[in-house]
């Protein structure tokens, strides 16, 4: 069974930014972080404590850019505090549950179409101030 790895970030206005990654590794995460930082000059990242998020490479970038980048790590096992996890849940519920795709390319196209059209209307203050 083949799979794809995707990283995501959610804006205050409900736009999901996503990036397919060859593997969930720190170099891929840093590339995505830099892309988001370039697009949004002042950002706050919330991450779970996966090793590809919590490492010297990514943390070093945050420290070098601490005037425009804030970050926080969620408690271990607290996926319910991560708004991007809610986006993944909605994606499964509305797009991929009980669905098969003949090829990875077909799955990628289907997901990209969904994410580009789907507004994720979450109240982010509920996640930042539970």
BAKE-774433 format. One record per residue: x, y, z of N, C-alpha, C, O in turn; residue in one letter; residue number from 0. Coordinates in nm, 4 decimals. Example, Ala and Ser with C-alpha at 12.3 -4.5 7.8 and 13.67 -1.06 7.14 Angstrom:
BEGIN
[[1.3190,-0.5690,0.7800],[1.2300,-0.4500,0.7800],[1.3200,-0.3300,0.7800],[1.4236,-0.3319,0.8465],'A',0],
[[1.2850,-0.2250,0.7080],[1.3670,-0.1060,0.7140],[1.2900,0.0030,0.7870],[1.3409,0.1138,0.8039],'S',1],
END
This chain:
BEGIN
[[0.0844,-0.1190,0.0000],[0.0000,0.0000,0.0000],[0.0886,0.1249,0.0000],[0.1797,0.1371,0.0819],'X',0],
[[0.0620,0.2146,-0.0898],[0.1378,0.3377,-0.0977],[0.0677,0.4462,-0.0170],[-0.0530,0.4410,0.0064],'X',1],
[[0.1466,0.5440,0.0244],[0.0923,0.6551,0.1012],[0.1657,0.7826,0.0615],[0.2705,0.7783,-0.0029],'X',2],
[[0.1092,0.8944,0.1006],[0.1769,1.0220,0.0805],[0.1908,1.0891,0.2161],[0.1102,1.0666,0.3063],'X',3],
[[0.2934,1.1712,0.2293],[0.3168,1.2493,0.3504],[0.2874,1.3950,0.3184],[0.3348,1.4486,0.2182],'X',4],
[[0.2095,1.4578,0.4037],[0.1722,1.5965,0.3809],[0.1874,1.6733,0.5115],[0.1475,1.6264,0.6181],'X',5],
[[0.2454,1.7916,0.5010],[0.2500,1.8840,0.6138],[0.1491,1.9943,0.5890],[0.1187,2.0263,0.4741],'X',6],
[[0.0974,2.0521,0.6951],[-0.0036,2.1555,0.6764],[0.0074,2.2677,0.7765],[0.0606,2.2512,0.8862],'X',7],
[[-0.0444,2.3828,0.7361],[-0.0527,2.5008,0.8228],[-0.1851,2.5689,0.7927],[-0.2283,2.5742,0.6775],'X',8],
[[-0.2479,2.6197,0.8941],[-0.3798,2.6816,0.8812],[-0.3700,2.8296,0.9144],[-0.3131,2.8673,1.0168],'X',9],
[[-0.4260,2.9140,0.8272],[-0.4269,3.0576,0.8546],[-0.5444,3.0909,0.9460],[-0.6357,3.0105,0.9647],'X',10],
[[-0.5396,3.2085,1.0011],[-0.6468,3.2557,1.0879],[-0.7800,3.2583,1.0134],[-0.8859,3.2477,1.0751],'X',11],
[[-0.7748,3.2724,0.8801],[-0.8956,3.2830,0.7989],[-0.9415,3.1497,0.7402],[-1.0322,3.1474,0.6571],'X',12],
[[-0.8812,3.0398,0.7816],[-0.9286,2.9083,0.7422],[-0.8684,2.8504,0.6159],[-0.9167,2.7488,0.5659],'X',13],
[[-0.7645,2.9124,0.5632],[-0.6962,2.8579,0.4450],[-0.5922,2.7567,0.4905],[-0.5056,2.7869,0.5726],'X',14],
[[-0.6024,2.6367,0.4359],[-0.5043,2.5335,0.4662],[-0.3936,2.5384,0.3619],[-0.4190,2.5229,0.2424],'X',15],
[[-0.2733,2.5595,0.4068],[-0.1558,2.5479,0.3209],[-0.1002,2.4086,0.3440],[-0.0950,2.3609,0.4574],'X',16],
[[-0.0594,2.3447,0.2380],[-0.0107,2.2077,0.2502],[0.1106,2.1895,0.1613],[0.1299,2.2609,0.0629],'X',17],
[[0.1904,2.0934,0.1981],[0.3072,2.0598,0.1184],[0.3311,1.9105,0.1273],[0.3464,1.8544,0.2358],'X',18],
[[0.3339,1.8480,0.0125],[0.3683,1.7064,0.0101],[0.5174,1.6936,0.0398],[0.5994,1.7708,-0.0098],'X',19],
[[0.5496,1.5959,0.1204],[0.6874,1.5742,0.1617],[0.7284,1.4319,0.1243],[0.6497,1.3381,0.1372],'X',20],
[[0.8504,1.4171,0.0785],[0.8964,1.2828,0.0448],[0.8975,1.1949,0.1697],[0.8637,1.0767,0.1634],'X',21],
[[0.9357,1.2518,0.2805],[0.9351,1.1852,0.4108],[0.9113,1.2918,0.5165],[0.9376,1.4099,0.4939],'X',22],
[[0.8622,1.2501,0.6302],[0.8460,1.3453,0.7390],[0.9797,1.3541,0.8117],[1.0058,1.2820,0.9080],'X',23],
[[1.0633,1.4450,0.7621],[1.1962,1.4665,0.8185],[1.2166,1.6156,0.8386],[1.1467,1.6978,0.7791],'X',24],
[[1.3131,1.6495,0.9230],[1.3334,1.7889,0.9614],[1.3635,1.8802,0.8423],[1.3208,1.9956,0.8418],'X',25],
[[1.4353,1.8315,0.7426],[1.4673,1.9148,0.6267],[1.3418,1.9529,0.5484],[1.3300,2.0653,0.4998],'X',26],
[[1.2490,1.8595,0.5368],[1.1224,1.8869,0.4672],[1.0364,1.9841,0.5486],[0.9722,2.0732,0.4928],'X',27],
[[1.0359,1.9662,0.6794],[0.9591,2.0570,0.7666],[1.0170,2.1977,0.7576],[0.9423,2.2949,0.7476],'X',28],
[[1.1490,2.2091,0.7612],[1.2117,2.3409,0.7530],[1.1784,2.4092,0.6209],[1.1536,2.5297,0.6186],'X',29],
[[1.1774,2.3357,0.5132],[1.1425,2.3915,0.3817],[1.0002,2.4498,0.3862],[0.9755,2.5584,0.3339],'X',30],
[[0.9079,2.3771,0.4486],[0.7690,2.4238,0.4600],[0.7602,2.5465,0.5518],[0.6901,2.6428,0.5204],'X',31],
[[0.8302,2.5428,0.6631],[0.8310,2.6563,0.7560],[0.8816,2.7818,0.6853],[0.8235,2.8894,0.6996],'X',32],
[[0.9891,2.7678,0.6098],[1.0446,2.8828,0.5374],[0.9457,2.9360,0.4345],[0.9331,3.0571,0.4164],'X',33],
[[0.8759,2.8456,0.3675],[0.7761,2.8875,0.2693],[0.6653,2.9682,0.3358],[0.6237,3.0718,0.2839],'X',34],
[[0.6174,2.9208,0.4509],[0.5113,2.9915,0.5227],[0.5620,3.1253,0.5762],[0.4894,3.2247,0.5732],'X',35],
[[0.6837,3.1283,0.6241],[0.7414,3.2514,0.6785],[0.7590,3.3551,0.5681],[0.7370,3.4741,0.5909],'X',36],
[[0.7978,3.3117,0.4504],[0.8131,3.4041,0.3380],[0.6779,3.4630,0.2977],[0.6676,3.5814,0.2657],'X',37],
[[0.5755,3.3796,0.2996],[0.4415,3.4238,0.2581],[0.3759,3.5132,0.3634],[0.3147,3.6148,0.3304],'X',38],
[[0.3894,3.4748,0.4892],[0.3306,3.5495,0.6010],[0.4457,3.5994,0.6866],[0.5120,3.5209,0.7544],'X',39],
[[0.4686,3.7263,0.6837],[0.5896,3.7826,0.7462],[0.5964,3.7623,0.8968],[0.7054,3.7589,0.9541],'X',40],
[[0.4814,3.7489,0.9612],[0.4790,3.7245,1.1058],[0.3918,3.6020,1.1284],[0.2747,3.6009,1.0906],'X',41],
[[0.4491,3.4982,1.1905],[0.3769,3.3718,1.2024],[0.3932,3.3096,1.3403],[0.4893,3.3357,1.4126],'X',42],
[[0.2954,3.2265,1.3736],[0.3002,3.1429,1.4929],[0.2801,2.9997,1.4466],[0.1804,2.9676,1.3819],'X',43],
[[0.3749,2.9146,1.4799],[0.3641,2.7728,1.4481],[0.3336,2.6959,1.5755],[0.3947,2.7209,1.6795],'X',44],
[[0.2406,2.6036,1.5682],[0.2185,2.5092,1.6773],[0.2480,2.3708,1.6218],[0.1996,2.3336,1.5149],'X',45],
[[0.3266,2.2967,1.6945],[0.3692,2.1647,1.6497],[0.3463,2.0613,1.7581],[0.3475,2.0919,1.8773],'X',46],
[[0.3253,1.9376,1.7136],[0.3330,1.8289,1.8097],[0.4814,1.8012,1.8346],[0.5670,1.8703,1.7794],'X',47],
[[0.5115,1.7046,1.9142],[0.6503,1.6817,1.9537],[0.7211,1.5748,1.8698],[0.8155,1.5109,1.9163],'X',48],
[[0.6751,1.5563,1.7474],[0.7417,1.4619,1.6579],[0.8852,1.5074,1.6327],[0.9135,1.6272,1.6310],'X',49],
[[0.9746,1.4123,1.6135],[1.1168,1.4460,1.5980],[1.1419,1.5349,1.4768],[1.2372,1.6129,1.4766],'X',50],
[[1.0581,1.5244,1.3735],[1.0798,1.6095,1.2570],[1.0368,1.7532,1.2827],[1.0697,1.8415,1.2035],'X',51],
[[0.9645,1.7791,1.3910],[0.9304,1.9155,1.4311],[1.0277,1.9678,1.5359],[1.0722,2.0824,1.5291],'X',52],
[[1.0592,1.8848,1.6305],[1.1371,1.9284,1.7465],[1.2813,1.8815,1.7302],[1.3169,1.7707,1.7703],'X',53],
[[1.3636,1.9676,1.6708],[1.5032,1.9359,1.6455],[1.5820,2.0652,1.6315],[1.5232,2.1729,1.6225],'X',54],
[[1.7115,2.0556,1.6296],[1.7971,2.1748,1.6248],[1.7855,2.2520,1.4940],[1.7983,2.3744,1.4942],'X',55],
[[1.7618,2.1846,1.3839],[1.7514,2.2520,1.2546],[1.6310,2.3463,1.2524],[1.6452,2.4643,1.2203],'X',56],
[[1.5137,2.2950,1.2860],[1.3917,2.3760,1.2849],[1.3942,2.4794,1.3983],[1.3619,2.5962,1.3766],'X',57],
[[1.4323,2.4367,1.5180],[1.4393,2.5299,1.6316],[1.5407,2.6408,1.6061],[1.5196,2.7553,1.6460],'X',58],
[[1.6505,2.6064,1.5398],[1.7517,2.7068,1.5062],[1.6960,2.8145,1.4151],[1.7254,2.9328,1.4326],'X',59],
[[1.6158,2.7737,1.3180],[1.5526,2.8715,1.2282],[1.4603,2.9631,1.3077],[1.4587,3.0843,1.2861],'X',60],
[[1.3839,2.9053,1.3993],[1.2938,2.9867,1.4809],[1.3722,3.0872,1.5647],[1.3326,3.2033,1.5748],'X',61],
[[1.4802,3.0451,1.6232],[1.5608,3.1349,1.7073],[1.6246,3.2451,1.6246],[1.6340,3.3589,1.6705],'X',62],
[[1.6690,3.2131,1.5027],[1.7287,3.3138,1.4143],[1.6260,3.4176,1.3691],[1.6622,3.5298,1.3339],'X',63],
[[1.5005,3.3808,1.3701],[1.3936,3.4685,1.3207],[1.2927,3.5011,1.4294],[1.1742,3.5184,1.4009],'X',64],
[[1.3385,3.5098,1.5538],[1.2467,3.5251,1.6669],[1.1709,3.6576,1.6688],[1.0763,3.6732,1.7460],'X',65],
[[1.2105,3.7523,1.5858],[1.1365,3.8781,1.5797],[1.0097,3.8656,1.4943],[0.9183,3.9471,1.5068],'X',66],
[[1.0042,3.7645,1.4082],[0.8861,3.7476,1.3219],[0.8255,3.6080,1.3277],[0.7219,3.5829,1.2661],'X',67],
[[0.8886,3.5174,1.4007],[0.8387,3.3807,1.4120],[0.8237,3.3440,1.5590],[0.9171,3.3572,1.6382],'X',68],
[[0.7061,3.2984,1.5929],[0.6814,3.2425,1.7252],[0.6459,3.0962,1.7060],[0.5953,3.0574,1.6007],'X',69],
[[0.6720,3.0159,1.8062],[0.6387,2.8747,1.7961],[0.6120,2.8186,1.9345],[0.6572,2.8716,2.0359],'X',70],
[[0.5374,2.7104,1.9348],[0.5113,2.6403,2.0598],[0.4906,2.4930,2.0282],[0.4440,2.4564,1.9203],'X',71],
[[0.5260,2.4106,2.1238],[0.5056,2.2674,2.1091],[0.3884,2.2261,2.1969],[0.3797,2.2630,2.3140],'X',72],
[[0.3003,2.1499,2.1382],[0.1841,2.1014,2.2115],[0.2256,1.9883,2.3049],[0.3264,1.9219,2.2808],'X',73],
[[0.1499,1.9661,2.4097],[0.1807,1.8534,2.4979],[0.1726,1.7206,2.4214],[0.0955,1.7071,2.3264],'X',74],
[[0.2510,1.6261,2.4632],[0.2490,1.4935,2.4024],[0.1082,1.4352,2.4081],[0.0420,1.4417,2.5116],'X',75],
[[0.0632,1.3788,2.2973],[-0.0679,1.3151,2.2926],[-0.1851,1.4113,2.2908],[-0.2971,1.3726,2.3241],'X',76],
[[-0.1612,1.5369,2.2522],[-0.2680,1.6373,2.2566],[-0.3104,1.6800,2.1165],[-0.3196,1.7994,2.0877],'X',77],
[[-0.3359,1.5831,2.0301],[-0.3760,1.6142,1.8924],[-0.5033,1.6993,1.8891],[-0.5244,1.7749,1.7942],'X',78],
[[-0.5874,1.6878,1.9909],[-0.7108,1.7658,1.9947],[-0.6846,1.9156,2.0109],[-0.7751,1.9965,1.9907],'X',79],
[[-0.5611,1.9533,2.0473],[-0.5266,2.0948,2.0599],[-0.4672,2.1521,1.9315],[-0.4361,2.2710,1.9253],'X',80],
[[-0.4516,2.0693,1.8303],[-0.3871,2.1098,1.7055],[-0.4929,2.1317,1.5977],[-0.5562,2.0356,1.5539],'X',81],
[[-0.5137,2.2567,1.5536],[-0.6179,2.2819,1.4536],[-0.5920,2.2114,1.3197],[-0.6871,2.1786,1.2488],'X',82],
[[-0.4675,2.1880,1.2846],[-0.4391,2.1182,1.1591],[-0.4871,1.9737,1.1670],[-0.5297,1.9170,1.0663],'X',83],
[[-0.4810,1.9143,1.2842],[-0.5338,1.7781,1.3007],[-0.6838,1.7745,1.2721],[-0.7349,1.6753,1.2202],'X',84],
[[-0.7540,1.8819,1.3058],[-0.8966,1.8899,1.2736],[-0.9160,1.8973,1.1225],[-1.0118,1.8405,1.0701],'X',85],
[[-0.8273,1.9660,1.0521],[-0.8344,1.9700,0.9051],[-0.8155,1.8309,0.8476],[-0.8864,1.7918,0.7549],'X',86],
[[-0.7199,1.7552,0.9021],[-0.6977,1.6181,0.8543],[-0.8214,1.5316,0.8832],[-0.8605,1.4488,0.8010],'X',87],
[[-0.8824,1.5517,1.0011],[-1.0023,1.4749,1.0347],[-1.1150,1.5049,0.9362],[-1.1813,1.4135,0.8871],'X',88],
[[-1.1364,1.6334,0.9076],[-1.2408,1.6718,0.8124],[-1.2099,1.6170,0.6729],[-1.3012,1.5776,0.6002],'X',89],
[[-1.0846,1.6145,0.6361],[-1.0452,1.5595,0.5058],[-1.0811,1.4120,0.4981],[-1.1367,1.3658,0.3984],'X',90],
[[-1.0492,1.3386,0.6037],[-1.0849,1.1956,0.6058],[-1.2358,1.1781,0.5972],[-1.2855,1.0961,0.5198],'X',91],
[[-1.3080,1.2554,0.6768],[-1.4539,1.2406,0.6828],[-1.5213,1.2780,0.5513],[-1.6120,1.2081,0.5061],'X',92],
[[-1.4779,1.3868,0.4901],[-1.5474,1.4390,0.3724],[-1.4888,1.3927,0.2393],[-1.5553,1.4010,0.1360],'X',93],
[[-1.3642,1.3437,0.2410],[-1.3006,1.3170,0.1125],[-1.2442,1.1760,0.0967],[-1.2603,1.1163,-0.0098],'X',94],
[[-1.1802,1.1220,0.1967],[-1.1091,0.9962,0.1742],[-1.1721,0.8744,0.2409],[-1.1365,0.7615,0.2072],'X',95],
[[-1.2638,0.8942,0.3339],[-1.3255,0.7791,0.4004],[-1.4029,0.6962,0.2984],[-1.4786,0.7497,0.2174],'X',96],
[[-1.3829,0.5663,0.3038],[-1.4534,0.4726,0.2152],[-1.4347,0.5044,0.0673],[-1.5243,0.4810,-0.0138],'X',97],
[[-1.3178,0.5579,0.0328],[-1.2874,0.5930,-0.1051],[-1.1548,0.5300,-0.1442],[-1.0599,0.5289,-0.0658],'X',98],
[[-1.1490,0.4785,-0.2638],[-1.0223,0.4269,-0.3140],[-0.9802,0.5071,-0.4359],[-1.0629,0.5650,-0.5063],'X',99],
[[-0.8524,0.5090,-0.4585],[-0.7963,0.5759,-0.5753],[-0.7068,0.4758,-0.6465],[-0.6327,0.4012,-0.5826],'X',100],
[[-0.7138,0.4747,-0.7757],[-0.6362,0.3780,-0.8526],[-0.4862,0.4079,-0.8504],[-0.4038,0.3172,-0.8619],'X',101],
[[-0.4518,0.5358,-0.8357],[-0.3105,0.5737,-0.8357],[-0.2853,0.6799,-0.7299],[-0.3778,0.7468,-0.6839],'X',102],
[[-0.1603,0.6942,-0.6923],[-0.1206,0.8014,-0.5992],[-0.1517,0.9369,-0.6627],[-0.1982,1.0279,-0.5942],'X',103],
[[-0.1270,0.9505,-0.7897],[-0.1531,1.0766,-0.8609],[-0.3015,1.1139,-0.8507],[-0.3353,1.2306,-0.8312],'X',104],
[[-0.3884,1.0159,-0.8637],[-0.5321,1.0407,-0.8514],[-0.5660,1.0873,-0.7091],[-0.6454,1.1798,-0.6917],'X',105],
[[-0.5069,1.0246,-0.6088],[-0.5273,1.0669,-0.4703],[-0.4771,1.2091,-0.4492],[-0.5462,1.2911,-0.3887],'X',106],
[[-0.3579,1.2385,-0.4984],[-0.3006,1.3729,-0.4842],[-0.3919,1.4784,-0.5471],[-0.4177,1.5826,-0.4868],'X',107],
[[-0.4399,1.4514,-0.6665],[-0.5275,1.5448,-0.7368],[-0.6569,1.5669,-0.6587],[-0.7040,1.6799,-0.6458],'X',108],
[[-0.7132,1.4593,-0.6075],[-0.8368,1.4671,-0.5311],[-0.8181,1.5500,-0.4034],[-0.9012,1.6348,-0.3711],'X',109],
[[-0.7093,1.5250,-0.3320],[-0.6819,1.5984,-0.2083],[-0.6563,1.7463,-0.2357],[-0.7106,1.8328,-0.1670],'X',110],
[[-0.5745,1.7749,-0.3351],[-0.5434,1.9145,-0.3670],[-0.6694,1.9910,-0.4051],[-0.6879,2.1056,-0.3639],'X',111],
[[-0.7554,1.9282,-0.4832],[-0.8812,1.9921,-0.5217],[-0.9658,2.0228,-0.3980],[-1.0213,2.1320,-0.3857],'X',112],
[[-0.9752,1.9274,-0.3081],[-1.0526,1.9460,-0.1849],[-0.9937,2.0576,-0.0998],[-1.0649,2.1490,-0.0582],'X',113],
[[-0.8638,2.0500,-0.0741],[-0.7998,2.1502,0.0125],[-0.8042,2.2904,-0.0461],[-0.8145,2.3880,0.0283],'X',114],
[[-0.7966,2.3018,-0.1767],[-0.7997,2.4346,-0.2393],[-0.9384,2.4974,-0.2357],[-0.9514,2.6194,-0.2455],'X',115],
[[-1.0420,2.4156,-0.2217],[-1.1797,2.4662,-0.2206],[-1.2408,2.4702,-0.0812],[-1.3331,2.5479,-0.0566],'X',116],
[[-1.1914,2.3887,0.0094],[-1.2538,2.3698,0.1398],[-1.2112,2.4780,0.2385],[-1.0936,2.4863,0.2739],'X',117],
[[-1.3053,2.5610,0.2834],[-1.2695,2.6521,0.3923],[-1.2791,2.5755,0.5255],[-1.3801,2.5108,0.5533],'X',118],
[[-1.1773,2.5834,0.6039],[-1.1782,2.5190,0.7357],[-1.2121,2.6279,0.8361],[-1.1245,2.7007,0.8829],'X',119],
[[-1.3386,2.6379,0.8681],[-1.3846,2.7455,0.9553],[-1.3777,2.7013,1.1003],[-1.4759,2.6559,1.1590],'X',120],
[[-1.2607,2.7160,1.1549],[-1.2376,2.6817,1.2947],[-1.2144,2.8101,1.3731],[-1.1584,2.9062,1.3204],'X',121],
[[-1.2560,2.8116,1.4952],[-1.2255,2.9251,1.5818],[-1.0902,2.8962,1.6463],[-1.0812,2.8239,1.7456],'X',122],
[[-0.9849,2.9544,1.5878],[-0.8504,2.9234,1.6345],[-0.8249,2.9675,1.7786],[-0.7358,2.9144,1.8449],'X',123],
[[-0.9021,3.0636,1.8269],[-0.8836,3.1041,1.9667],[-0.9168,2.9887,2.0611],[-0.8643,2.9827,2.1723],'X',124],
[[-1.0041,2.8967,2.0176],[-1.0340,2.7791,2.1005],[-0.9129,2.6896,2.1153],[-0.8988,2.6204,2.2161],'X',125],
[[-0.8258,2.6901,2.0166],[-0.7059,2.6070,2.0218],[-0.5925,2.6761,2.0966],[-0.5124,2.6107,2.1634],'X',126],
[[-0.5862,2.8079,2.0853],[-0.4783,2.8815,2.1517],[-0.5098,2.9102,2.2980],[-0.4193,2.9256,2.3799],'X',127],
[[-0.6385,2.9172,2.3301],[-0.6812,2.9477,2.4673],[-0.7904,2.8481,2.5072],[-0.9054,2.8880,2.5254],'X',128],
[[-0.7567,2.7193,2.5212],[-0.8617,2.6195,2.5484],[-0.9296,2.6384,2.6835],[-1.0193,2.5618,2.7188],'X',129],
END
